[in-house]
Amino acid sequence: MAKIIAGVGSSHVPAIGAALDLGKTEEPYWKRVFSGFEPSKEWMARTSPDVAIVVYNDHASAFSVDIIPTFALGCAAEFPPADEGWGPRPVPVLQGHPELAAHIAQSVILDEFDITVVNKMEVDHGLTVPMNLLFGQPKDAWPCPVIPLAVNVVMYPPPTGHRCFMLGKAIRKAVESYPEDLRVVMFGTGGLSHQISGPRAGLINSKWDKAFLDNLSRNPKKLTRIPHIEYMREAGAEGIEMVMWLIMRGALDDDVAEVYRFYTVPASNTAVGHIILENKRKGAAARKRPAAGRTRQAALRKRTPRISGLSQSKEAR
Amino acid sequence: MTRRAQEYDDIPGTFVFDAERSRQGYGINMFCMSLMKEENRKAFKADEAGYLQRFQLTAEQRDAILERDYNRMLELGGNIYFTAKLGAADGHSFQHLAAVMTGASQEDYAKMMLAGGRSVEGNRSKSGKDRRAGEKRKANPKSKPKSKPSARRK
């Protein structure tokens, strides 16, 4: 059985990609940003997942305003980097995992998440920048296949944080019902606070960002209740893309180990945030849950009547 | 037809690209998208007003584009990820555009970002609504009751 073993949250600032492509990583401004991802690259090399599911958003590259899908799952065999106006980024074409992607699509639609299936798609910096930050700059091929999940956060309203969190749970259920033993890492990308449009452009709210990271790690359900207006007021009009991190978080255990965190301001117009969360129960073979009564959750389940227990989101998987 | 007031119109200096603006600004955004192709950039540069006739634009939208009034484009339904393509076609960096939209020089804007960006303090709300919400958050870390008072005020 396939299993989600960890989640990665990462900003996807386009200027980070440009700095990589133009060889500016040693400049002090950029070194401050890239040095924060050195431990992450080591972690990723050690973790060596079989598949990465990358939640990101398209920035007027693959999708114009002709079609605006809320959730679009990439089921293609490969995803070329998009030309965002300066030619495609010099990164390898991303290999997909069409079998697992199709399985996820089928599973989550029957779980009432009416996602769009995309069989041909180019991917922009929203996906390729976090890939670089975690996997480095491979010349010929990325170390593992990728399933892109593009979320509309460009046109208001994006899906709610709660909806994103629940989609994460549905994706986890889908992954865990896939027969092959695959170790999957889930990425949530975008953010953190930034506004790049209008007279309020340049807004950064580090205090809010830090609280977001704290809650993401320890109390994600609190984040699912944040209304869109609060994201926009506090974290900037474009900061609302942080809802995408909740898809990643929803796909993990309620109780996770935070193994790494990094935060710096600014990269271009944006606060850079990064976190790595591991599920505590590891390995594709470890499919058995701890015996009933051994975890706090299980103890809680035992105490509460079955019906009310079902209404809790932790039961949804 | 006037735009229906939205709760988020209260955020200062912000034009939220919502479904209504998306509908209204379709022509602006598809024009900007067309600039991804070199041949279109050339055609636009050769005859800006003539090129714009290929798109469904109101007179206001057309003027905003010709005058490079980026805030007005956003107000009339342009989206920043699209209008940035116009800026790029003009040979400007994104930072230049951001500075233009904020009314600052590019140098001052860059300095502000290096110093940690624009503070949210004093930039949350036109009406001052947010101050109460902000205070509430500090006083009570539970986020739940926060939306209720503002809902009652409506």
Contacts between the chains, C-beta under 8 A, distances in Angstrom:
chain1	res1	chain2	res2	distance
A	15	B	94	7.8
A	59	B	81	4.5
A	60	B	29	7.6
A	60	B	32	7.6
A	60	B	33	6.3
A	60	B	79	7.3
A	60	B	81	4.3
A	60	B	82	5.1
A	60	B	85	7.0
A	64	B	29	6.9
A	64	B	30	6.5
A	64	B	33	4.6
A	64	B	82	8.0
A	65	B	22	6.1
A	65	B	25	7.8
A	65	B	26	5.8
A	65	B	29	4.6
A	65	B	30	6.5
A	65	B	33	7.5
A	65	B	79	7.4
A	65	B	82	7.4
A	66	B	30	7.7
A	68	B	22	7.2
A	83	B	36	6.9
A	85	B	35	7.8
A	85	B	36	6.0
A	85	B	85	6.1
A	85	B	88	5.1
A	85	B	89	8.0
A	86	B	88	8.0
A	154	B	17	6.8
A	154	B	79	6.3
A	154	B	81	6.0
A	155	B	17	5.8
A	155	B	18	7.0
A	155	B	19	6.4
A	155	B	22	5.0
A	155	B	79	7.4
A	156	B	8	7.6
A	156	B	16	5.1
A	156	B	17	6.0
A	156	B	18	4.1
A	156	B	19	7.1
A	157	B	18	7.2
A	157	B	19	7.8
A	193	B	117	7.9
A	195	B	14	7.1
A	195	B	118	7.8
A	196	B	80	5.6
A	196	B	94	7.3
A	196	B	98	6.2
A	197	B	14	7.2
A	197	B	15	6.7
A	197	B	17	7.8
A	197	B	74	5.8
A	197	B	79	8.0
A	197	B	80	3.8
A	197	B	101	6.9
A	198	B	13	5.1
A	198	B	14	5.1
A	198	B	15	5.2
A	198	B	71	6.0
A	198	B	74	5.7
A	198	B	80	8.0
A	198	B	101	5.7
A	199	B	12	7.5
A	199	B	13	3.4
A	199	B	14	7.9
A	199	B	71	6.4
A	199	B	101	6.1
A	199	B	102	5.4
A	199	B	103	6.5
A	200	B	11	7.3
A	200	B	12	6.0
A	200	B	13	3.2
A	200	B	14	5.2
A	200	B	102	7.5
A	200	B	118	6.7
A	200	B	123	5.9
A	201	B	13	7.7
A	201	B	98	4.6
A	201	B	101	5.3
A	201	B	102	5.1
A	201	B	118	7.6
A	202	B	98	6.4
A	202	B	102	6.2
A	202	B	109	6.5
A	202	B	112	5.7
A	202	B	113	5.9
A	202	B	117	5.3
A	202	B	118	4.1
A	203	B	117	6.3
A	203	B	118	4.6
A	203	B	119	7.9
A	203	B	120	6.1
A	203	B	123	6.4
A	204	B	113	7.9
A	204	B	116	6.1
A	204	B	117	2.9
A	204	B	118	6.6
A	204	B	119	7.9
A	204	B	120	7.9
A	205	B	120	4.5
A	206	B	116	7.1
A	208	B	120	7.3
A	222	B	143	6.3
A	225	B	143	5.7
A	225	B	144	6.6
A	226	B	143	6.6
A	227	B	147	6.0
A	228	B	8	7.7
A	229	B	7	5.6
A	229	B	8	5.5
A	229	B	11	7.8
A	230	B	146	7.7
A	232	B	8	5.8
A	232	B	11	5.8
A	232	B	14	7.0
A	232	B	16	6.7
A	233	B	11	5.5
A	233	B	120	7.7
A	233	B	124	5.0
A	233	B	125	7.0
A	233	B	130	6.0
A	234	B	120	6.2
A	234	B	124	7.3
A	237	B	11	7.3
A	237	B	14	5.0
A	237	B	15	8.0
A	237	B	16	6.2
A	238	B	80	7.4
A	265	B	116	5.5
A	265	B	117	6.2
A	266	B	113	4.8
A	266	B	114	7.1
A	266	B	116	7.5
A	266	B	117	5.9
A	268	B	94	7.1
A	268	B	95	7.3
A	268	B	113	7.6
A	269	B	94	7.4
A	269	B	95	7.5
A	269	B	98	6.0
A	269	B	113	6.4
A	269	B	117	7.8
A	271	B	117	7.2
